[in-house]
Amino acid sequence: MASQPIVIALMGPTGSGKTNFVNQLTGTGEERAAHQLKSHTQVVREFTYMSDNRQYVFVDTPGFDDTYRTDRDILRMIADWLEKKYRGKVTLSGIIYTHRITDNRMSGSVCKNLDMFARLCGDRAAGGVRLVTTMWDKAKNKELAESRVTQLEQNFWRPLIEAGARHKRFEVNSPRHAWGIIDDLTGGGEALLLQEELVDVARKLNETTAGQALYTQFQKLLHEQKETIKQLQDEAKAQKDPELVKQLEVERRRLEAELQKTWDEMDKLKISFFRRLALRFSKKTQSHKLDVNAQGS
């Protein structure tokens, strides 16, 4: 009987090195767009690789800051893949979550990716998570890089680490160092919280912990968009330069269109009152949510 493949998913923000990490493991030559702002991975992609008579499946996923797809679409895409694997009795041997050590601050998109990851992962699967810092070869100030590690481990990553996740440094961009991280993840994996919610307790995506986290993020974005539009309106009223007023009006209209998109995305994630009431008495998952409380800094 053939042994089960070792399935390892890679998650993290756009441009944080997921695709490059897979390339180092599999020897593929896709080096393009590794550090560009536009997202490289737009779908969930599986790469099968044989090593020492063992089959590995590396799964490259898009980040929650994709250039072409909404965050809800990204969550649906990842959720569909995770649900399919879980129903097929395929468990993840581990998850690589990538973070650029060169980031000077925890930007909004990086915090959003971390928050979504923690909530779809849950506490039981955290032992199979490796928080991998990448792009050490690009870090010009090593002392500053070390201080970032301390901040990540003691602040932003602390709930994940306390639940069993471990930090690994991808200090040398090479196959040997990539495999050194993977070799630490060949044990059995626990189901992710999102998988339990979708399959074991039959929740819809918008009813999951990750779905509701996304709804909360949309609420915050909506508030910020409304405030910005109001500021533009007030500034336009105070201006006497017709050309500047015209420019402000164009920007206001653009923001109002973005606001409408946010409304639409929120509406698709909304849970009715009666369904919320039913969920209080529904079957519970074995996993519990992790709150990383990520804030931009």
WORAZI-V44938 format. One record per residue. RES is the residue in one letter. SS is DSSP state (H for helix, E for strand, - for the rest). OMEGA is omega in whole degrees, -180 to 180 (NA if undefined). Layout:
<<RES | SS | OMEGA> <RES | SS | OMEGA>>
//
This chain:
<<M | - | -178> <A | - | 180> <S | - | 179> <Q | - | 177> <P | - | 175> <I | E | -175> <V | E | -179> <I | E | -179> <A | E | 175> <L | E | -180> <M | E | -180> <G | E | -178> <P | - | 174> <T | - | 177> <G | - | -178> <S | - | 173> <G | - | -180> <K | H | -177> <T | H | 178> <N | H | 180> <F | H | 177> <V | H | 179> <N | H | 179> <Q | H | -180> <L | H | -172> <T | H | -180> <G | - | 177> <T | - | -172> <G | - | -178> <E | - | -179> <E | - | -174> <R | - | 172> <A | - | -176> <A | - | -176> <H | - | -179> <Q | - | -179> <L | - | 179> <K | - | -176> <S | - | -180> <H | - | -179> <T | - | -178> <Q | - | 177> <V | - | 174> <V | - | -176> <R | E | 179> <E | E | 177> <F | E | -180> <T | E | -176> <Y | E | 178> <M | E | 178> <S | E | -179> <D | - | 178> <N | - | 176> <R | E | -180> <Q | E | 177> <Y | E | 172> <V | E | 178> <F | E | -172> <V | E | -179> <D | E | -177> <T | - | 177> <P | - | 179> <G | - | 179> <F | - | 175> <D | - | -175> <D | - | -178> <T | - | -170> <Y | - | -176> <R | - | 178> <T | - | 179> <D | H | 178> <R | H | 178> <D | H | 179> <I | H | 179> <L | H | 179> <R | H | -179> <M | H | 180> <I | H | -180> <A | H | 179> <D | H | -180> <W | H | -180> <L | H | 180> <E | H | 180> <K | H | -180> <K | H | -178> <Y | H | 178> <R | H | 178> <G | - | 178> <K | - | 177> <V | - | -180> <T | - | 177> <L | - | 175> <S | - | 179> <G | E | 178> <I | E | 173> <I | E | 175> <Y | E | -173> <T | E | 179> <H | E | 179> <R | E | 177> <I | - | -179> <T | - | 180> <D | - | -179> <N | - | -178> <R | - | 175> <M | - | -178> <S | - | -180> <G | H | -178> <S | H | 178> <V | H | 177> <C | H | 180> <K | H | 179> <N | H | -180> <L | H | 180> <D | H | 180> <M | H | -180> <F | H | -178> <A | H | -176> <R | H | 177> <L | H | -179> <C | H | -176> <G | - | -173> <D | - | -175> <R | - | -178> <A | - | -175> <A | H | 179> <G | H | 178> <G | H | -179> <V | E | 172> <R | E | 179> <L | E | -169> <V | E | 174> <T | E | -176> <T | E | 174> <M | - | 176> <W | H | 180> <D | H | 179> <K | H | -178> <A | - | -177> <K | - | -179> <N | - | -176> <K | H | 180> <E | H | 178> <L | H | 178> <A | H | 179> <E | H | 178> <S | H | 176> <R | H | 178> <V | H | 179> <T | H | 179> <Q | H | 180> <L | H | -176> <E | H | -175> <Q | H | -177> <N | H | -172> <F | H | -177> <W | - | -171> <R | H | 179> <P | H | 178> <L | H | -180> <I | H | 178> <E | H | 179> <A | - | 176> <G | - | 178> <A | - | 179> <R | E | 178> <H | E | 175> <K | E | 180> <R | E | 173> <F | - | -169> <E | - | 179> <V | - | -176> <N | - | -176> <S | - | 177> <P | H | -177> <R | H | -180> <H | H | 177> <A | H | 180> <W | H | 177> <G | H | 177> <I | H | -179> <I | H | -178> <D | H | 178> <D | H | -173> <L | H | -176> <T | - | 177> <G | - | 178> <G | - | -179> <G | - | 176> <E | - | 176> <A | - | 176> <L | - | 179> <L | H | -180> <L | H | 178> <Q | H | 177> <E | H | -178> <E | H | -177> <L | H | -174> <V | H | -173> <D | H | -179> <V | - | 171> <A | - | 175> <R | - | 173> <K | - | -175> <L | H | -178> <N | H | -180> <E | H | -179> <T | - | 178> <T | H | 179> <A | H | 180> <G | H | 179> <Q | H | 175> <A | H | 178> <L | H | 177> <Y | H | 179> <T | H | 178> <Q | H | 177> <F | H | 178> <Q | H | 179> <K | H | 179> <L | H | 180> <L | H | 179> <H | H | -180> <E | H | 179> <Q | H | 179> <K | H | 180> <E | H | 180> <T | H | 179> <I | H | 179> <K | H | 179> <Q | H | 178> <L | H | 179> <Q | H | 180> <D | H | -180> <E | H | 179> <A | H | 180> <K | H | -177> <A | H | -177> <Q | - | 177> <K | - | 180> <D | - | -178> <P | H | -179> <E | H | 179> <L | H | 177> <V | H | 179> <K | H | 179> <Q | H | 179> <L | H | 179> <E | H | 178> <V | H | 180> <E | H | 179> <R | H | 180> <R | H | 178> <R | H | -180> <L | H | 179> <E | H | 176> <A | H | 177> <E | H | 179> <L | H | 179> <Q | H | 177> <K | H | 179> <T | H | 177> <W | H | -178> <D | H | 180> <E | H | 178> <M | H | -178> <D | H | -180> <K | H | -179> <L | H | -176> <K | - | 177> <I | - | -179> <S | - | -179> <F | H | -177> <F | H | 178> <R | H | 177> <R | H | 179> <L | H | -180> <A | H | -178> <L | H | 179> <R | H | -177> <F | - | -179> <S | - | 179> <K | - | -178> <K | - | 177> <T | - | 175> <Q | - | 178> <S | - | 176> <H | - | -177> <K | - | 175> <L | - | 177> <D | - | 179> <V | - | 179> <N | - | -179> <A | - | 178> <Q | - | 178> <G | - | -180> <S | - | NA>>
//
